[in-house]
Amino acid sequence: MDFIEIGETKYDSQELTNIAASSLFELGISGINSIDIHAPSNSITIGFDNHEDANLAHAIARSRPGFKPKTFQSQNAVEFLIELNSVINSWGHDR
C-alpha cells in the first residue's frame, strides 16, 4: 500500500481524502463531486458542482484555475492539505 507522509505520520489515499473532504465541508464547501488523492504521485484532483467552490480551492492553494473550471488539480497534495489545514486553523480562530 502507498502512503503519503506528513510530519511523522503516514496516511493512505483514503485517509487523506476523508481529511480533505471534512476540512472543505468545515469551510462551507459542500459541492464536492469527487476527491482523488494519488499517494504514489502526491497528486490531488477535486471535482466540484460549481466554479465558486473550485475557485476557493485554488485560492487556498494559491494557484490559478486551469482549463476545467469546476476542477481543482495539484501535483502536490501534501502542500494543498497543509494549506487547507492552515486556513481551517486561522478561520477557526476568527469565529
ABEGO torsion letter per residue (X at the ends): XBBBBBEABBBBAAAAAAAAAAAAAAAGBABBABBBBBAAAGBBBBBBABAAAAAAAAAAAGBBBBABAABBBBABAAAAAAAAAAAAAAAAAAX
